[in-house]
Amino acid sequence: MQPYIYQNAFNKYPKHYENLLNFEIIINETGIRSDLYFANHEKAPWHVQAVINGFEVNFWPHTMKAFAQGFGTKATRHAIIDMIWSIKDEKDVEVVE
């Protein structure tokens, strides 16, 4: 697994670059930089993952999209930030039998 840095992310069009810069804002506002990695940079330089509070979160920084099971898909900077904070705040639910 290769750590995420935006210079190594998929960036074909000007809008992609703009989204990568906005993704840097997300990273800085949520403190997830050390959690981010390319799962398979060689085959999929557009797909970034992180495990946050036990949840696998998938990111596509060049299109400004993120997905986490139970939290859905988010497609704006503010929605992604809110989702990350929700994941960080998620408490373990203990099942009582």
C-alpha positions as CSV (number, residue, x, y, z in Angstrom):
1,M,0.0,0.0,0.0
2,Q,1.3,3.4,-1.0
3,P,0.6,6.4,1.2
4,Y,-1.6,9.0,-0.5
5,I,-0.1,12.2,-1.8
6,Y,-2.1,14.3,-4.3
7,Q,0.8,14.6,-6.7
8,N,0.5,10.8,-7.3
9,A,-3.3,10.8,-7.7
10,F,-5.1,10.5,-11.1
11,N,-5.3,14.0,-12.6
12,K,-6.2,14.1,-16.3
13,Y,-8.4,17.3,-16.5
14,P,-8.3,20.7,-14.8
15,K,-11.4,19.8,-12.8
16,H,-9.6,16.8,-11.4
17,Y,-6.8,19.0,-10.2
18,E,-9.3,21.4,-8.6
19,N,-10.9,18.4,-6.8
20,L,-7.5,17.2,-5.6
21,L,-6.8,20.6,-4.0
22,N,-10.3,20.5,-2.4
23,F,-9.5,17.0,-1.1
24,E,-6.4,18.5,0.6
25,I,-8.8,20.8,2.5
26,I,-10.8,17.7,3.5
27,I,-7.7,16.0,4.7
28,N,-6.5,19.0,6.7
29,E,-9.9,19.7,8.3
30,T,-10.4,16.1,9.4
31,G,-6.8,15.0,10.2
32,I,-7.0,11.8,8.1
33,R,-3.7,12.3,6.1
34,S,-1.9,9.4,7.9
35,D,-4.9,7.1,7.3
36,L,-5.0,7.5,3.5
37,Y,-3.4,5.1,1.1
38,F,-3.6,3.9,-2.5
39,A,-4.9,0.3,-2.3
40,N,-3.4,-0.5,-5.7
41,H,-1.8,2.6,-7.2
42,E,-0.4,0.9,-10.2
43,K,-3.8,-0.3,-11.4
44,A,-6.1,2.3,-9.8
45,P,-4.4,5.7,-9.1
46,W,-7.8,7.2,-8.8
47,H,-8.9,5.1,-5.8
48,V,-7.8,5.9,-2.3
49,Q,-8.8,4.2,0.9
50,A,-8.6,4.7,4.7
51,V,-9.7,2.9,7.7
52,I,-11.3,5.4,10.1
53,N,-12.6,4.3,13.5
54,G,-12.9,0.8,12.1
55,F,-14.8,1.8,8.9
56,E,-13.3,1.3,5.5
57,V,-13.8,4.5,3.6
58,N,-13.3,4.7,-0.2
59,F,-12.3,8.0,-1.9
60,W,-12.1,9.1,-5.5
61,P,-10.4,12.5,-4.9
62,H,-10.3,13.4,-8.6
63,T,-14.1,13.3,-8.8
64,M,-14.8,14.5,-5.2
65,K,-16.6,11.3,-4.1
66,A,-16.4,9.1,-1.0
67,F,-18.2,6.0,0.2
68,A,-18.5,4.2,3.5
69,Q,-20.8,1.3,4.3
70,G,-23.6,2.6,6.5
71,F,-22.9,6.2,5.6
72,G,-23.5,6.1,1.8
73,T,-21.9,8.0,-1.0
74,K,-21.0,11.7,-0.6
75,A,-20.1,14.0,-3.5
76,T,-19.3,17.4,-2.1
77,R,-16.4,18.7,0.1
78,H,-18.8,19.6,2.9
79,A,-20.7,16.3,2.7
80,I,-17.5,14.3,2.8
81,I,-16.1,16.3,5.8
82,D,-19.4,15.7,7.6
83,M,-19.3,12.0,6.8
84,I,-15.7,11.7,8.1
85,W,-16.6,13.4,11.4
86,S,-19.7,11.2,11.7
87,I,-17.5,8.1,11.2
88,K,-14.9,9.4,13.8
89,D,-17.8,10.0,16.3
90,E,-19.4,6.7,15.7
91,K,-19.6,4.6,18.9
92,D,-19.4,0.8,19.0
93,V,-22.8,-0.6,19.4
94,E,-22.7,-3.5,21.8
95,V,-25.2,-6.3,21.0
96,V,-27.0,-7.5,24.1
97,E,-28.3,-11.1,23.8
